[in-house]
Amino acid sequence: MTETKKRNGFASGIGFILAAAGSAVGLGNLWGFPYKTGANGGAAFVIVYILCVLLMGSIVLVAEMYLGRRAQANPVTAYAKTNKNLGFVGLLVIVIPFLIICYYSVLGGWTFKFATNSFQPIEQATNSSPTFFGAFISNPFEPIFYTLIFMLLAGIVIMGGVKGGIEKASKVLMPILFMLLVIVAVYCLFLGEGVGKGLDFYLNPDFSALGFDGVLAAMGQAFYSLSLGMGIMVSYGSYTGNEIKIGKSIAMIAIFDTLVALIGGLAIFSAVGALQPELLGTDALGGVTLMYTVLPQIFAQMGSFGQVVSFLFFAMVVIAALTSVISLLEVATQFVIQKFKIQRKKATIILCGLCFVISIPIAWSVGGAFDGAITLFGFDLLTFLDEMTNTVLMPVGALFSCLAIGWFIDKSTSVKQRINPMQTFRALEKDGLEIGGFGKVFAFMVKYVGPLLILFIEIFGIRGKILTNGTHYWWVVIFSLVLIALSLAVYLIFFKNSDTGCNLDELVIEENAKKE
Ligand code: PHE
């Protein structure tokens, strides 16, 4: 058997790039980025955002992809291979995506509903009637049904494996997503007079509107959008061999992700400027309100053609969310297969089942079903989990990725090399860390700049949230700390001295199953 045949992973570089880009391109690009750009000084924000992607995002992206690549294994094994005690980080970044699936799928389900609902007769104006969204999400059954459909779609892809599922699906879905995006954006750009006003608001640089909060928002957005700090790029990276170049792949993923966000903003702000200009500069243009209330109304204003635009748009958002959930699900699935030596199918069913059960109270909570009885410290469950994972825990994961590569990995190279960081990185480059002539820059960034900037995001991010939400936000922090402590305890007690598996295990498991 040749080396590639023996490896369990992506068959081609482009397959890997599309899968990773599929993870990166998600709801954050379409309802986070445009809004934050508009609210924080337009092009001024975009410039800072691009700097964040270049200076921090891509550094962590390289670190995580390389962590996976060099271990050819799930995140627990991957982090533990830089230092045995760091294996708990792997466990943490497997639990984080698991929790995200539970609420991201609820949002995916809503989007699915809006896509299939696009062709309702205009007179009924289902999607766009002001009460429709509220009534839909507070229904105790319907959102759960759509969450299930969404999760099943992700589960089916994951069951197909890395090559036959994730790679194949990404190769079909990502080009479709991009095409839909371009069609919708071009259509919106030609909606008439107000378009200029919308675009002016979106992109006209205003550095005075940027401020400290804007810079912080750009940093956080860059991490979130690139799916960093959650094991995803470690897991996907582990499915690549040295024939897939890290530097080139990272550049493509970051460019694609940023491009989709920018074009998404063009579409949204053109449409808002042309059809609902009074909303420019208001909070209605972000998140859930934008997606499920404002945009459906705008589509309805486009007349019967609006139904087609609505369908194309929501289909695109479904794809974006789906490929993100696929990546989240793979992280946990990979670990369960390798640690517990069970078949992929079984692992997927167990994980999807668990996630679905947890997603039910989340859907009820965020929809306000049962008179809004389900809350946690004054937050709905979706917001609580979203804050835990994205504001508090994601920087922790990203920080440890930098530390693992920048500081701890030295242990596995010789002591002599440890004295000179550049020599360490030369050794790593031979080991498949292909980053062109940027070795020196990377070494410095991943050791010093990255960790400091991430600490900055962590501290000021939490501080900002406490200032806007009040002291009950501390509960989010406390729960996150408990989760970190639990990961540490479980790892030290159960996993540290046992086999946490690698990618080859899956091939052996499937082969044994065939023999039986
Ligand atoms: N990157 C995705 C987005 O922009 C979100 C995401 C984060 C997906 C983390 C998976 C993991 O929406």
Boltz pocket constraint, residues with backbone or C-beta under 6 A from the ligand:
constraints:
  - pocket:
      binder: B
      contacts: [[A, 23], [A, 24], [A, 25], [A, 26], [A, 27], [A, 28], [A, 29], [A, 100], [A, 223], [A, 224], [A, 225], [A, 226], [A, 227], [A, 228], [A, 230], [A, 232], [A, 324], [A, 325], [A, 327], [A, 328]]
      max_distance: 6.0
